Amino acid sequence: AARALRQFDAQGRITRWPIRFGVQRLMLWGLWMHFDGKRRYREREVNEILNAWHLFGDHCLLRRELVEMKMLARTDGGAEYRKLPCR
């Protein structure tokens, strides 16, 4: 837990992407909580949320990881995203 906490600034934003998978997963769960499960998001909106909560400048990495970890679902064309239930 201490290792994960070092990845955040005082405002709760991720300052760098961790190397360890377990810490990455914790970071993704933190980001996942900022999405509303009752709505759909356009890619631009997903990027805005991710950019508000990280400082290392790679929202594409975070968006891709959230989809690959089945925390967000993306339509086939990639136009819309939605939050998936906790697994």
C-alpha positions, -999 to +999 in steps of 0.1 A: +000+000+000+028+024+008+043+018-027+010+027-043+006+058-022+039+072-034+024+073-070+000+100-060+004+138-054-013+157-026-045+161-047-048+124-054-035+125-090-013+097-103+022+112-109+038+083-127+028+049-141+041+021-118+062-008-130+046-035-108+013-050-121-003-051-086+003-013-081-009-006-117-041-024-109-047-003-077-042+028-098-068+016-124-093+009-096-088+044-084-095+058-119-124+034-124-142+050-094-144+084-112-168+070-138-205+068-134-219+033-141-252+046-153-240+065-183-220+062-215-190+083-223-176+096-256-138+090-260-132+127-254-150+126-220-130+095-209-098+114-218-109+144-198-116+123-167-083+105-171-064+137-177-079+152-145-065+124-124-030+118-138+001+140-144+023+118-166+006+127-199-005+094-213-043+091-211-042+066-240-023+041-219-048+045-190-078+042-213-064+011-230-055-005-196-090+002-183-105-016-213-080-045-212-087-050-175-124-051-183-131-020-161-144-001-191-161-014-222-157+002-256-180-001-285-165-018-317-159+016-333-145+030-301-170+059-301-185+051-267-173+037-234-192+025-203-181+015-168-183-022-161-193-036-127-166-045-102-153-080-107 
